[in-house]
Amino acid sequence: MTTAFDRLNHVEEIMLAKVQQRTPQRMNEDTFLMKTFRYYDLGGTGFVNFDMFEKALSPFSSGITYEDLTAIYHRYTSGGSPTQPALNYKAFAVEFVSGERRRPDLAPPEDDAGAGLDESCNETFLRVRDCIYSRGPRGVMCLAAAFREADPQNTRCLSYAAFHDVMASAFANESCPLREDQVDMLFDAFRQAYNPEELAYDELFLALQVEQSQERRDVVRAAFRRLDTTSEGLVDMAHVVRSYNVSRHPQVSDGSKSAEEMLNEFADTLSDAVAFRRGQRSYPTNLVAWEEFEDYYKLVNGCFTTDACFCSILQKVWDLDKMPNTAIDARAVLARPAAGVPAKSRVGLHHWQANTLPSNVTHHNVDNCINVGDVLHRVRRQVAQNGLKSAMNVVENFCAVDDDMDDLVDVYEFREACRRSNFTLRDAEEVAIFEECNTDESRGSAHEGGKINVQQFLRLLQGPMGELRRDAVRTAWQAICEDDIRGNIGPAQLKESFNAEAHPLVARAQLEPGEALNEFLNTFSLLAHLRGGCQNGVVAFSDFLAYYEVVSSTVDNDAYFELLLQRLWQPGAADMNSAPSGPPFAKSRRSPLADQRPPPHSGPSAYWRAEATNSPDKEESHRRFMRKDGPGDTEQPPVPGYSPITKSSIVFDDHDSGELGTVMRRLRESIRKRGIKGWKNLVQRFQQNDHRGNGTVMRLDWERLHRTLGLGLSSEEQQILFKGFSATRRDGAMNYRDCLRSLCGPTSDTRQLLVDRLFDVLSEGHDLVPAETLKAEFDARNAPPCLLGLMSEKQMCSDFWDAVDFFGGVAGFDADRFAEFFQLFSALHPEEDEFRFMTTAAFGLSVGGTSGQGGA
């Protein structure tokens, strides 16, 4: 029968064979092993623990079980002690290669072979320590209390019988039972040198303790300093328990334990630790010394696996992240409102001096009250300047400081969240906010150390969301869910519905479409995580509305908010009642080669000649053969039915096709970049160069006008445009009125309806809209150039007023002139939603109709 000794020898032979395979030439196996161990011996001590031993032999222990590797480690450390379970790797390398420990004469007796190799003293000790710390602080203190009870004389020593009874009772029902021989090994390891019949259990607990790092010692010291306000080195036990903020403990926050259970555990374990340190015959007192407080955390140190876990728990339960502040702890240092009452003193026989107290935040007048709405509005605008991510960070910071997850924060947590969010509040403003947001759960203002509800404060900070904005959010959600307000969608569908290309910042080339999409996805997922939304992995309307409540706090303008929602979620849906129809010069996504043949026609061919007749309407009108009496500047109308250029009945829009159409589009884009001011300057220069007053300009005047305005056309393009609008004239002059009419393009029925409704509102039942009325009702901040950030409000207002004075004059605008005036804006705003806002929100009307409220 193969014994455990033989099996372990076989395992070592397998590992040795792998070592020999990896050992380079001109190097011994033991030298190679020592070099491998030296890599993990960072301190150069010549010893390694089991973790280092396992890592060093990992290249050679493939297929070796953990139990066999542990047995090999303890075979070569059998002479060690529990206080220093380490292996001398130099001696191990020599003995392992030579096979010193594998000699047959070293095999234990048959009856003791299993017991000797199963577990050494070091392994038993480590198993006991792991078992104790796995029970938590109560498990450690229960063992300490058992030793204390077994030592009624407080001699700090136990006999073998008492030690055996304590260990047997402590580990009777555990997963790591102790045999008689294992208890004997532990007793032998810690027996007194001068009294071999007794064991010093203080040494046992010192060996059981896991050494604290410097970071842990600093946190424990900071916690006691927070308790010892008088710096006497002693604190009252009741004060310690009262200062323990159990609600911030992670196990209470995640709901694994109740606050009462956790507080009782701390109070009981602290009392047991102090009693164990003092012994049974000590003088009873309710004071805790610094040494006792430190020893308590030394005893329970092994219950926390990492330094980060240990330090985080102590910082929270002892409020170390809330540094004491006299202005908070003793709000009485602030002067009361009565301190602002002007004190008087006599400065003369008949005069009294008034206002002797300084006028500042501390000493203020009783009539000067803090308006919470004004304070939060100031903070809201400060946050909005940094964008949407900053607003989401504010929500994240206030939720993060609420580590006990009860939706309540005190003054310290409130100030920490404000600091992380990069805004500050004065003491008086802070007090006003706490009085406004205090709750039934924690009544009291900031003077009394009260708490405020986080969600209530965030709602006040974000401000109310108007009904117009809610309707815009609701409309956008219906566009995503196909008119189902109660529908739910998946995150993938929400991502696909987001039109990043139409974002205003993307249109201004200030943001890439991918960046806009990532910003939406990151902020939406962050808010859903913070508020616990998107239940079951689907997005509901409540999640969508909550997100845009935060977005709304960063947007001051209702019109821009609605424009943003329409572009992002309803591309091309500016008019919900009719299909959008833009001007003919709007950019089309259809390929120009889609229809390669000309449209069919049923009229005469290009070579058709009208029959001779006495009617002038049926005479051939080719310019080459025309002889007509009259002044040379008389305009010759084209013959209806065919083009005056091609003599064909196929009449194309020759002003927007071919070379002339290309030039017109370039000129239209150049003017559109200048806004309404560009149109006014162009018309004004045309009129100034119209020396005959018949709506025409000569070639030199046109070229001079082009240079003055800097329209950006080349010489060839100037000639093409001039020839295109002078072809029907004998005098060679360009008809600039046709040119302007072609530049504007026709107004669609949808846009004309908006213009007519605006005229009806501004005229108030009359046939005329005065220029002053049009200027007074115009709100520049809701105009599309201002909404999109292309122009300042002051510049937009100035340009619009100048255009109204120029085109309207003193008489004002009748219906036709009003339509012609807004035909210019139709050319300036090819997008349907921009023109819609120009005719509604820019004049204080609701975007959905004429009966609305102001745009802001």
C-alpha positions in Angstrom: 0.0 0.0 0.0 1.3 3.4 -0.9 1.7 5.7 2.0 1.3 9.4 2.1 5.1 9.7 2.5 5.7 7.8 -0.7 3.1 9.7 -2.6 4.6 13.0 -1.5 8.1 11.8 -2.6 6.6 10.9 -6.0 5.2 14.4 -6.3 8.6 15.9 -5.5 10.3 13.8 -8.1 7.9 15.0 -10.7 8.5 18.6 -9.8 12.3 18.0 -9.7 12.1 16.6 -13.3 10.5 19.8 -14.5 13.1 21.9 -12.7 15.8 19.9 -14.4 14.2 20.5 -17.8 14.1 24.3 -17.3 17.6 24.6 -15.7 19.9 26.3 -18.3 23.3 24.8 -19.1 26.3 25.6 -16.9 24.0 26.0 -13.9 23.0 23.6 -11.1 19.4 22.9 -10.2 19.7 24.2 -6.7 21.3 27.5 -8.0 18.5 27.8 -10.4 15.9 27.3 -7.7 17.6 29.9 -5.4 17.6 32.4 -8.2 13.9 31.8 -8.8 13.1 32.3 -5.1 15.3 35.4 -4.8 13.1 37.1 -7.4 10.2 37.0 -4.9 12.3 37.8 -1.8 12.1 41.6 -2.2 13.6 42.2 1.3 16.5 39.9 0.8 15.8 38.0 4.0 16.4 34.5 2.7 12.9 33.4 3.7 9.6 33.2 1.9 6.1 32.5 3.1 3.7 30.1 1.4 2.3 32.7 -1.1 5.9 33.4 -2.4 6.6 29.7 -2.3 3.6 29.0 -4.5 4.4 31.7 -7.0 8.1 30.7 -7.3 7.2 27.0 -8.0 4.2 27.8 -10.2 6.3 27.0 -13.4 7.1 23.5 -12.0 3.8 22.7 -10.2 1.5 22.3 -13.1 -1.0 19.5 -12.3 0.1 19.5 -8.6 -2.8 19.9 -6.2 -2.9 22.7 -3.6 -2.8 20.1 -0.8 0.3 18.4 -2.1 2.1 21.8 -2.5 1.1 22.7 1.0 2.4 19.4 2.3 5.8 20.0 0.6 6.0 23.5 2.1 5.3 22.2 5.6 7.7 19.3 5.1 10.6 21.8 4.8 9.4 24.2 7.4 8.6 21.6 10.1 11.1 23.3 12.4 9.4 26.7 12.3 7.1 28.3 14.8 3.6 29.8 14.4 5.0 33.3 15.1 7.3 33.0 12.0 5.9 30.5 9.5 8.6 31.0 6.8 10.9 28.8 4.7 14.6 29.2 4.2 14.7 28.8 0.4 18.5 28.2 0.2 18.2 25.2 2.5 15.1 24.1 0.6 16.8 24.2 -2.8 19.7 22.1 -1.6 17.6 19.5 0.2 14.9 19.4 -2.5 17.5 18.7 -5.3 19.6 16.2 -3.2 16.5 14.4 -1.9 17.5 14.7 1.8 13.9 14.7 3.0 12.9 11.9 0.7 15.1 9.2 2.3 13.2 6.1 3.3 14.7 6.1 6.8 12.9 9.5 7.5 9.5 7.9 6.9 7.2 8.2 9.9 5.7 5.2 11.6 2.7 3.7 9.8 0.2 4.8 12.4 1.5 8.3 12.5 2.2 8.8 8.8 -1.2 10.3 8.1 -1.4 12.5 11.2 2.1 13.9 10.8 1.8 14.8 7.2 -1.8 16.0 7.3 -1.1 19.2 9.2 1.8 20.8 11.0 1.7 23.2 13.9 2.0 26.2 11.6 -0.8 25.0 9.4 -3.0 24.3 12.4 -2.3 27.8 13.7 -3.1 29.5 10.4 -6.3 27.4 10.1 -7.4 28.6 13.5 -6.6 32.2 12.7 -8.6 32.1 9.5 -11.5 30.5 11.2 -11.6 33.2 13.9 -11.4 36.1 11.5 -14.0 34.6 9.2 -16.6 35.0 12.1 -16.0 38.8 12.2 -15.4 40.9 15.3 -17.8 38.9 17.4 -15.9 35.7 16.7 -12.6 37.3 17.8 -14.2 38.8 20.9 -16.0 35.6 21.9 -12.6 33.8 22.0 -11.1 36.6 24.0 -14.0 36.6 26.4 -13.6 32.8 26.8 -9.9 33.2 27.8 -10.8 36.0 30.2 -13.4 33.9 31.9 -11.0 31.1 32.3 -8.5 33.4 34.1 -10.4 34.7 37.1 -7.2 35.8 38.9 -6.1 37.8 35.9 -2.7 36.1 35.8 -2.7 36.3 31.9 -1.7 32.5 31.9 -3.7 29.3 31.5 -2.9 25.7 32.4 -3.1 23.0 29.8 -6.5 21.8 31.1 -8.0 25.3 31.0 -6.5 25.9 27.5 -7.8 22.6 26.2 -11.3 23.4 27.5 -11.4 26.8 26.0 -10.2 25.6 22.6 -12.4 22.6 22.6 -15.5 24.7 23.4 -14.6 27.5 21.0 -14.1 25.1 18.0 -16.5 22.3 18.9 -19.2 23.1 16.3 -16.9 24.8 13.7 -15.7 23.6 10.3 -12.2 23.3 11.6 -12.2 21.0 14.6 -9.1 20.5 16.7 -7.8 17.2 17.7 -5.9 16.5 20.9 -2.5 16.4 19.3 -3.2 19.7 17.5 -4.1 21.4 20.8 -1.0 19.9 22.3 1.1 21.4 19.5 -0.4 24.9 20.0 0.2 24.6 23.7 3.8 23.6 23.3 4.4 26.5 20.9 3.2 29.1 23.4 4.0 27.6 26.8 6.0 29.8 29.2 9.8 29.2 29.2 10.0 29.6 32.9 6.8 27.8 33.7 6.2 25.0 31.1 2.9 24.0 32.7 1.2 27.2 31.7 0.5 29.2 28.5 0.6 33.0 28.1 -2.5 33.7 26.1 -1.5 37.3 25.4 1.3 35.9 23.3 -1.2 33.7 21.5 -3.4 36.7 20.6 -0.3 38.7 19.5 0.5 35.9 17.1 -3.1 35.8 15.9 -3.2 39.5 15.1 -2.5 40.6 11.6 0.0 43.5 11.6 -1.6 46.8 10.7 -0.3 48.9 7.9 0.7 52.5 8.4 -2.4 53.6 6.5 -4.7 51.7 9.0 -2.8 53.1 12.0 -3.3 56.6 10.7 -7.0 56.1 10.3 -7.4 54.7 13.8 -5.5 57.6 15.3 -7.6 60.1 13.4 -10.8 58.4 14.6 -9.7 58.7 18.3 -8.7 62.3 17.8 -12.1 63.0 16.5 -13.6 61.5 19.7 -11.0 63.0 22.1 -12.0 66.7 21.7 -10.2 67.6 25.0 -7.0 65.8 24.1 -6.9 63.9 27.4 -6.4 60.5 25.9 -9.6 59.3 27.5 -13.2 59.3 26.1 -16.4 58.1 27.6 -17.8 54.8 26.4 -21.2 56.3 25.9 -19.7 59.1 23.8 -17.9 56.6 21.6 -21.0 54.5 21.0 -23.1 57.7 20.4 -20.5 59.0 17.9 -20.5 55.8 15.9 -22.4 56.7 12.7 -23.8 53.2 12.0 -26.0 54.4 9.2 -23.0 55.0 7.0 -21.6 51.5 7.5 -21.5 49.6 4.1 -23.4 46.6 5.5 -26.2 48.9 6.7 -26.3 50.8 3.4 -26.6 47.6 1.3 -29.2 46.2 3.6 -27.3 43.1 4.7 -27.6 44.2 8.4 -29.8 46.5 10.3 -28.5 49.7 11.9 -29.5 48.4 15.4 -27.8 45.1 14.9 -24.5 46.7 13.7 -24.5 49.2 16.5 -25.0 46.5 19.1 -22.2 44.5 17.6 -19.8 47.4 17.8 -20.8 48.3 21.4 -20.6 44.7 22.6 -17.2 44.0 20.9 -15.7 47.2 22.1 -16.8 46.4 25.7 -15.4 42.9 25.4 -12.1 44.1 24.1 -11.7 46.6 26.9 -12.7 44.0 29.5 -10.2 41.4 28.0 -7.4 43.9 28.1 -8.1 44.9 31.7 -9.0 41.5 33.1 -11.6 40.4 35.6 -10.1 42.1 38.7 -9.8 45.6 37.1 -11.5 48.6 38.4 -14.8 49.2 36.6 -14.9 52.4 34.6 -16.8 53.8 31.6 -13.7 55.5 30.2 -11.8 54.2 27.1 -8.1 55.0 26.8 -6.3 55.5 23.5 -4.3 52.3 24.0 -7.5 50.3 24.5 -9.1 51.9 21.5 -6.1 51.0 19.4 -5.9 47.4 20.7 -9.5 46.9 19.8 -8.8 47.6 16.1 -5.6 45.5 16.3 -7.7 42.6 17.4 -10.3 43.0 14.7 -7.8 44.0 12.0 -7.7 40.6 10.4 -11.5 40.7 9.7 -10.8 43.3 6.9 -9.1 41.9 3.9 -7.7 45.1 2.3 -6.5 48.5 3.5 -9.1 50.2 1.3 -12.0 48.4 3.0 -10.7 49.0 6.5 -10.0 52.7 5.9 -13.2 53.3 4.1 -15.4 51.9 6.8 -13.6 53.8 9.6 -13.8 57.1 7.6 -17.5 56.7 7.2 -18.6 55.4 10.6 -16.4 58.0 12.4 -17.2 60.8 9.9 -13.5 61.4 9.3 -14.4 62.9 5.9 -16.4 65.5 7.7 -13.8 67.6 9.3 -15.1 69.6 12.3 -16.2 73.1 11.5 -17.0 75.6 14.2 -19.3 77.4 11.9 -21.4 74.3 11.5 -21.1 72.7 15.0 -21.8 76.0 16.7 -23.9 78.2 14.4 -24.4 80.6 17.3 -21.2 82.3 16.1 -23.2 83.8 13.3 -25.0 86.9 14.2 -28.8 86.7 14.4 -30.9 88.9 12.2 -31.4 91.2 15.2 -27.8 92.1 15.0 -28.7 94.1 11.9 -30.9 96.5 13.9 -29.1 99.9 13.6 -27.6 100.9 16.9 -27.6 104.6 17.8 -25.3 106.7 19.8 -25.2 110.5 20.4 -22.7 112.3 18.2 -23.9 115.8 19.0 -26.3 117.8 21.1 -29.3 117.1 18.8 -27.9 114.3 16.5 -27.8 110.6 16.7 -25.4 108.4 14.8 -27.2 105.6 12.8 -26.0 102.4 11.1 -23.0 101.8 13.4 -22.9 98.1 12.5 -21.2 97.0 9.3 -23.4 95.9 6.5 -22.2 92.4 5.4 -23.3 88.8 5.5 -22.7 88.4 9.2 -24.3 91.6 10.3 -27.3 92.1 8.0 -30.5 94.0 8.2 -33.6 92.2 9.4 -35.4 93.3 6.2 -32.9 91.6 4.0 -34.0 88.0 3.7 -32.3 85.3 1.7 -34.4 84.3 -1.3 -33.8 80.6 -1.9 -35.1 80.8 -5.5 -32.6 83.5 -6.4 -29.8 81.5 -4.8 -30.6 78.3 -6.6 -31.1 80.2 -9.9 -27.6 81.6 -9.6 -26.2 78.1 -8.9 -28.2 76.7 -11.8 -26.8 79.2 -14.2 -23.3 78.5 -13.0 -23.7 74.8 -13.5 -25.4 75.3 -16.9 -22.3 77.2 -18.2 -20.3 74.0 -18.0 -22.8 72.0 -20.0 -24.9 68.9 -19.5 -22.1 66.7 -18.1 -21.6 69.2 -15.3 -25.3 69.0 -14.4 -25.1 65.2 -14.3 -22.0 65.4 -12.1 -24.0 67.5 -9.6 -26.7 64.8 -9.4 -23.9 62.1 -9.1 -22.1 64.1 -6.3 -25.1 64.6 -4.1 -26.1 60.9 -4.5 -22.5 59.8 -3.8 -22.3 61.7 -0.5 -25.5 60.0 0.7 -23.5 56.8 1.5 -26.2 55.5 3.9 -28.7 55.7 1.0 -31.5 57.2 3.1 -31.9 60.2 0.7 -30.8 62.5 3.6 -27.6 64.5 3.9 -26.3 66.6 6.7 -24.4 69.9 6.5 -21.0 68.2 6.1 -22.2 66.0 3.3 -23.9 68.9 1.7 -20.8 71.0 1.7 -18.7 68.1 0.4 -21.1 67.7 -2.5 -21.0 71.4 -3.2 -17.2 71.3 -3.2 -17.2 68.4 -5.7 -19.6 70.3 -7.9 -17.5 73.5 -7.9 -20.0 75.9 -6.4 -20.1 77.5 -3.0 -22.8 78.9 -0.8 -22.6 81.4 2.0 -23.6 80.4 5.5 -26.8 82.4 5.4 -27.8 80.9 2.0 -27.0 77.4 3.3 -29.2 77.9 6.3 -32.0 79.1 4.1 -31.7 76.0 1.9 -31.8 73.7 4.9 -34.9 75.5 6.2 -36.6 75.1 2.8 -35.7 71.5 2.3 -35.8 70.0 5.8 -37.9 66.9 6.2 -40.1 65.2 8.7 -37.5 62.5 9.2 -34.9 65.1 10.5 -36.5 68.3 11.6 -34.2 71.2 12.2 -32.3 73.7 10.2 -28.5 73.8 9.6 -28.2 75.6 12.9 -29.3 72.4 14.7 -27.4 70.0 12.5 -30.5 68.9 10.6 -30.7 67.1 7.3 -32.3 67.8 3.9 -33.8 65.5 1.4 -31.5 65.0 -1.6 -34.2 64.5 -4.2 -36.1 67.5 -3.0 -33.0 69.7 -3.2 -32.2 68.5 -6.7 -35.7 69.2 -7.8 -35.4 72.8 -6.5 -31.9 73.2 -8.0 -33.1 72.0 -11.4 -36.1 74.3 -11.3 -39.7 73.6 -12.4 -40.2 72.2 -15.9 -42.9 74.3 -17.8 -45.9 72.7 -19.5 -44.6 73.7 -22.9 -41.4 71.7 -22.3 -43.3 68.7 -21.0 -45.4 68.7 -24.1 -42.2 68.8 -26.2 -40.8 65.8 -24.3 -44.0 64.0 -24.6 -44.2 64.7 -28.4 -40.6 63.4 -28.8 -41.4 60.2 -26.9 -44.4 59.6 -29.0 -42.3 60.0 -32.1 -40.0 57.3 -30.8 -42.7 55.0 -29.6 -45.1 55.6 -32.5 -47.7 57.6 -30.6 -47.7 55.3 -27.6 -47.0 57.4 -24.5 -47.1 54.4 -22.2 -44.9 52.2 -24.4 -41.4 50.9 -23.4 -38.5 50.6 -25.7 -35.1 49.0 -25.5 -31.8 50.9 -25.2 -30.8 49.9 -28.7 -34.0 51.5 -30.2 -33.4 54.6 -28.2 -29.8 54.8 -29.5 -31.0 54.4 -33.1 -33.7 57.1 -32.7 -31.1 59.7 -31.6 -30.3 61.9 -34.6 -26.8 63.1 -33.6 -26.3 64.7 -37.1 -29.1 67.2 -36.3 -27.7 68.4 -33.0 -27.2 72.2 -33.0 -23.6 72.0 -31.8 -22.9 69.5 -34.6 -24.5 71.9 -37.1 -22.2 74.6 -35.9 -19.2 72.2 -36.2 -18.5 72.6 -32.5 -19.1 68.9 -31.8 -18.7 65.7 -33.7 -21.7 63.4 -34.2 -20.0 60.6 -32.4 -19.2 62.9 -29.4 -22.8 64.1 -29.2 -24.1 60.4 -29.2 -21.6 59.4 -26.6 -22.5 62.3 -24.4 -26.2 61.3 -24.6 -25.5 57.6 -23.9 -23.1 58.3 -21.0 -25.3 60.9 -19.3 -28.5 59.0 -19.8 -27.0 55.7 -18.4 -25.5 57.6 -15.5 -28.8 59.2 -14.5 -30.6 55.9 -14.9 -28.1 54.2 -12.6 -28.4 57.0 -10.0 -32.2 57.1 -9.8 -32.7 53.3 -10.3 -34.5 53.8 -13.6 -34.8 51.5 -16.7 -36.4 48.7 -14.8 -36.1 45.2 -16.4 -33.7 46.7 -19.0 -36.3 48.8 -20.8 -36.7 52.6 -21.1 -40.0 54.1 -20.0 -41.4 57.6 -20.5 -40.6 58.4 -16.8 -36.9 57.7 -17.5 -37.0 59.9 -20.6 -38.7 62.7 -18.8 -36.4 62.5 -15.8 -33.4 62.8 -18.1 -34.8 65.9 -19.9 -35.7 67.5 -16.6 -31.9 67.7 -16.0 -31.3 68.9 -19.5 -34.0 71.5 -19.1 -32.1 72.9 -16.1 -29.2 73.7 -18.5 -31.4 75.4 -21.1 -32.9 78.8 -20.3 -34.8 79.2 -23.5 -38.0 77.3 -24.1 -37.7 77.7 -27.9 -34.2 76.3 -28.0 -35.3 73.3 -25.8 -38.1 72.5 -28.2 -35.8 73.0 -31.2 -33.4 70.6 -29.6 -36.0 67.9 -29.0 -37.4 68.3 -32.5 -34.0 67.9 -34.2 -32.8 65.1 -32.1 -35.9 62.9 -32.0 -38.1 64.2 -34.8 -35.9 64.8 -37.9 -37.9 66.7 -40.5 -41.0 66.9 -38.2 -41.2 70.6 -37.7 -44.8 70.7 -38.7 -46.7 67.8 -37.1 -49.9 68.4 -39.2 -48.4 68.6 -42.7 -45.4 67.3 -44.5 -42.5 69.8 -44.6 -41.9 71.5 -47.9 -38.8 73.6 -48.0 -37.8 76.2 -50.7 -36.7 74.9 -54.0 -33.1 75.7 -53.3 -32.9 73.5 -50.2 -30.3 70.8 -50.4 -31.8 67.6 -51.7 -30.5 64.1 -50.9 -31.8 62.7 -54.2 -29.1 62.0 -56.8 -29.2 64.4 -59.8 -28.7 61.3 -62.0 -31.9 59.6 -60.8 -33.8 60.8 -63.9 -31.5 61.0 -66.8 -34.2 61.7 -69.4 -36.0 65.0 -69.8 -39.7 65.0 -68.8 -42.1 64.1 -71.5 -44.1 66.8 -73.3 -47.0 67.0 -75.7 -46.4 70.5 -77.1 -44.6 71.5 -80.3 -41.0 70.8 -80.9 -38.2 73.3 -80.6 -38.4 74.1 -84.3 -42.1 74.8 -84.3 -43.1 78.1 -86.0 -46.3 79.9 -85.2 -48.7 80.5 -88.1 -48.6 83.9 -89.5 -51.4 86.0 -88.1 -52.2 89.5 -87.3 -52.3 88.8 -83.6 -49.0 90.0 -81.9 -49.3 87.1 -79.4 -48.7 84.6 -82.1 -45.8 86.2 -83.9 -42.4 84.7 -83.7 -40.5 86.4 -80.9 -36.9 85.4 -81.5 -34.8 88.3 -80.4 -32.7 88.3 -83.5 -35.5 89.1 -85.8 -37.5 91.5 -83.6 -38.0 95.1 -84.7 -40.1 97.1 -82.3 -40.5 100.8 -82.0 -40.1 102.4 -78.6 -37.4 103.2 -76.1 -34.5 100.8 -75.9 -35.1 100.0 -72.3 -38.6 98.6 -72.7 -38.7 95.1 -71.3 -39.8 92.5 -73.8 -42.1 89.9 -72.2 -41.5 86.3 -73.3 -44.1 84.6 -75.4 -46.2 82.3 -73.3 -46.0 78.6 -74.0 -42.3 78.2 -74.7 -38.9 79.4 -73.5 -37.6 82.7 -74.9 -34.1 81.2 -75.0 -34.6 77.7 -76.5 -37.8 78.3 -78.4 -39.1 75.0 -76.9 -42.3 74.3 -75.1 -40.2 72.5 -72.5 -39.8 75.4 -70.0 -37.2 74.5 -67.3 -36.6 76.7 -64.2 -33.6 78.2 -66.0 -32.7 80.4 -63.0 -32.1 77.3 -60.8 -30.7 74.9 -63.3 -27.5 74.7 -65.3 -24.6 77.1 -64.8 -26.9 79.9 -63.7 -28.5 77.7 -61.0 -25.1 76.9 -59.6 -24.1 80.5 -59.4 -27.4 81.4 -57.8 -26.9 78.8 -55.1 -23.5 80.1 -54.3 -24.7 83.6 -54.1 -27.7 82.6 -52.0 -25.4 80.8 -49.6 -23.1 83.8 -49.4 -26.0 86.1 -48.5 -27.5 83.5 -46.0 -24.3 83.6 -44.0 -24.7 87.4 -43.5 -28.3 87.1 -42.2 -31.0 89.6 -42.8 -28.4 92.3 -42.9 -26.9 90.8 -46.0 -30.3 91.0 -47.8 -30.8 94.6 -46.7 -27.3 95.6 -48.0 -27.8 93.8 -51.3 -31.2 95.4 -52.0 -30.0 98.8 -50.9 -26.9 98.7 -53.2 -29.1 97.6 -56.1 -31.4 100.5 -55.5 -28.5 102.9 -55.2 -27.1 101.8 -58.6 -30.5 101.8 -60.3 -29.9 105.2 -61.9 -32.9 104.9 -64.3 -35.3 103.7 -61.6 -36.6 100.9 -63.7 -35.2 97.9 -61.7 -32.1 97.4 -63.7 -28.3 97.9 -63.3 -25.6 98.0 -65.8 -22.6 95.7 -66.0 -20.1 98.1 -64.5 -22.5 98.9 -61.7 -23.0 95.2 -61.0 -19.3 94.5 -60.9 -18.7 97.5 -58.6 -21.6 96.3 -56.3 -20.1 92.9 -56.2 -16.7 94.2 -55.1 -18.2 96.5 -52.5 -20.2 93.7 -50.8 -17.7 91.0 -51.3 -20.2 88.4 -52.6 -17.4 86.0 -53.5 -18.3 85.2 -57.1 -15.6 84.8 -59.7 -15.5 86.9 -62.9 -17.0 84.1 -65.0 -19.7 83.6 -62.4 -20.5 87.3 -62.4 -20.8 87.2 -66.2 -23.1 84.2 -66.1 -25.4 85.8 -63.6 -25.5 89.1 -65.5 -26.2 87.4 -68.8 -28.9 85.3 -67.3 -30.9 88.3 -66.1 -30.2 90.6 -69.0 -31.0 88.2 -71.8 -34.6 89.5 -72.3 -33.5 93.1 -72.5 -32.3 95.0 -75.5 -30.4 97.6 -73.5 -28.0 95.0 -72.0 -29.0 95.9 -68.4 -29.6 93.3 -65.7 -33.0 93.0 -64.1 -32.1 92.9 -60.4 -35.7 92.5 -59.3 -35.9 89.1 -61.1 -32.5 88.3 -59.6 -33.8 89.0 -56.1 -37.0 87.1 -56.7 -35.0 84.1 -57.9 -32.7 84.3 -55.0 -35.6 84.3 -52.5 -37.4 81.5 -54.2 -41.1 80.7 -53.8 -42.6 80.2 -50.3 -44.2 76.9 -49.7 -47.9 76.7 -48.6 -46.8 75.6 -45.1 -44.6 78.6 -44.6 -47.1 81.0 -46.1 -49.7 79.8 -43.6 -47.3 80.6 -40.7 -46.6 84.1 -42.2 -50.4 84.7 -42.6 -51.1 83.7 -39.0 -48.3 86.0 -37.7 -49.7 88.8 -39.8 -53.2 88.3 -38.3 -51.8 88.4 -34.8 -49.6 91.5 -35.2 -52.2 93.4 -37.3 -54.9 92.9 -34.7 -57.6 92.9 -37.3 -56.2 95.8 -39.3 -54.8 95.8 -42.8 -51.4 97.0 -41.7 -48.6 96.0 -39.3 -46.7 99.1 -38.2 -42.9 98.9 -38.2 -42.8 99.8 -34.5 -45.2 97.0 -33.6 -43.0 94.5 -35.5 -39.9 95.7 -33.8 -41.5 95.8 -30.3 -42.9 92.2 -30.6 -39.6 90.7 -31.8 -37.7 88.7 -29.2 -34.1 88.2 -30.5 -33.2 85.5 -28.1 -35.8 83.2 -29.7 -34.7 83.8 -33.2 -33.0 80.8 -34.9 -29.5 82.5 -35.2 -29.5 83.2 -31.5 -30.9 79.8 -30.6 -28.2 78.1 -32.6 -25.4 80.4 -31.2 -24.7 81.9 -34.6 -25.3 85.5 -33.5 -25.6 87.5 -30.3 -29.0 88.8 -29.2 -27.8 92.4 -29.5 -26.6 92.0 -33.1 -29.7 90.1 -34.1 -32.0 92.7 -32.7 -30.0 95.5 -34.4 -30.0 93.8 -37.8 -33.7 93.1 -37.6 -34.7 96.6 -36.6 -32.6 98.0 -39.5 -34.2 95.6 -41.9 -37.7 96.6 -40.7 -37.0 100.3 -41.1 -35.5 99.7 -44.6 -38.2 97.4 -46.0 -41.2 98.8 -44.1 -40.4 102.4 -44.0 -42.9 104.8 -42.3 -46.0 103.2 -43.7 -45.3 99.8 -42.3 -46.3 96.4 -43.8 -49.4 95.5 -45.6 -50.2 91.8 -46.3 -48.2 91.6 -49.5 -45.2 93.5 -48.3 -45.3 91.5 -45.0 -45.2 88.3 -47.1 -42.3 89.6 -49.2 -40.4 90.6 -46.1 -40.7 87.1 -44.6 -39.8 85.6 -47.9 -36.3 86.8 -47.2 -36.3 84.9 -43.9 -37.6 81.8 -45.8 -34.4 82.0 -47.9 -32.3 82.5 -44.8 -33.7 79.5 -43.1 -34.1 76.5 -45.4 -34.8 74.2 -42.4 -38.5 74.0 -41.6 -38.1 74.1 -37.9 -35.9 77.3 -38.1 -38.5 79.2 -40.1 -41.2 78.0 -37.9 -39.4 79.4 -34.8 -38.8 82.6 -36.7 -42.5 83.1 -37.3 -43.7 82.0 -33.9 -41.3 81.9 -30.9 -39.4 85.0 -32.1 -42.6 87.0 -31.7 -43.8 85.5 -28.4 -46.1 82.9 -29.9 -46.3 79.2 -29.1 -44.5 77.1 -31.7 -47.7 75.0 -32.1 -49.9 78.0 -33.0 -50.8 81.6 -32.3 -52.2 81.3 -28.9 -49.2 80.7 -26.7 -47.0 82.2 -24.2 -43.7 83.8 -24.4 -40.8 81.9 -25.8 -38.6 82.2 -22.7 
